[in-house]
Amino acid sequence: MPKGRVIKIRCQCGQLLFKYYKGGRGRLIKCYLDEIREDHVGILDAEAGRELASPPHPERPACPGCGKELGIIRMVRGRPALKINQGAVQVTRI
């Protein structure tokens, strides 16, 4: 049985940012880009459902509602991931 779940990630202003498949327990520290299910920020290419090339790829994505910086995109264990600024987002189980 899989140990993960899909969660909604919202900004502190209430704007839905994305739905993410979180594996394991604990706090949300990073979001692997290939585990994002629905993107409302523009991190992923909406047409292809995969990461964009690095020039148009926002290195520091911001909330489309309030403009607050969400984190920074870095390579973690060989996969691109959004390292979350703690306190910038709210997590809701669905």
Sequence and secondary structure as in RCSB ss.txt:
>XXXX:A:sequence
MPKGRVIKIRCQCGQLLFKYYKGGRGRLIKCYLDEIREDHVGILDAEAGRELASPPHPERPACPGCGKELGIIRM
VRGRPALKINQGAVQVTRI
>XXXX:A:secstr
    EEEEEEETTS EEEEEEE SSS   EEEGGGEEEESSSSB TTTSSB  TTTS SS B TTT  B EEEEE
ETTEEEEEE TTSEEEEE 
